[in-house]
Amino acid sequence: MSNNLPNLKIVSLNSLVLHEDVDPLRVKRLMAKIKQDRIFTNPPLVAPIGKSNKFVVLDGANRTTVFKSLGYKDILVQVVNYSQPGLELKTWNHLVVGLPVKSFFAKISKALLKSARANFKLQGNKIICLPIKTKNFFEQVQSLNKIAAIYKNKYKFYRFDNENNLSVVSRNKTLIIFPKFKPKDIILVAQKNLKIPSGITRHVISGRALRIDIPLEILKNKKSLGQKNLELKKLIAKRFEENKIRHYQEPIFIFND
């Protein structure tokens, strides 16, 4: 079997630490789908936290939360290292609908302390979050959560990976330009049990494992992690022998995520 396949492992849910908040609506939708399909499709993307036995969830906070809510002890993940080639940390920007920028900025001024307001500036229909500084890192992370709380579950918002060429920005919409994070920031957030608002960080990796379609029974049974990983290894070997594993290098669009 090829040694170039993604590093897939079944690990204890207790070993996973989230770095971002979850989206309750997506959690509810994913829970219903997993219960109905009885298979697990796309494993969370995780990275080791230092020399500990913990992993930070880079992508898949909602899936991780679903499995914990369903009472599972273990989950399938794809393990990567921040230093490996092809892994890039990007940032989503949020376009909030129904909340004019001046009204939004007034709410921010009311929600934040004076010292924290200096980290945000108004520019046209945009609210720009200034770069994260080490000196007041934790204060800025908390400020981002307070800003997200203004519109989360109250206003519809969309994610964009580019602040330019957004003809959809209008008088009744506000574009929030979030700061860029570094891998060390994500690890620090996880270590300190903080959370970045949902839908801001975006990890792009070459060789992402999708459509694993592992039966939930493998994850739910009372066998040891060693035994479960042996079953996983046999499942992957069988798929490989049946020529069912494909590596696509092209960027893709998913229309029913």
Helices and strands as residue ranges (DSSP letters): E 8-12, G 13-15, E 16-18, H 24-37, E 39-40, E 45-48, E 55-59, H 61-69, E 74-79, E 87-91, E 93-97, H 101-111, H 114-117, E 120-123, E 126-129, H 137-151, E 157-160, E 173-177, H 183-191, E 201-205, E 214-215, H 216-220, H 225-241
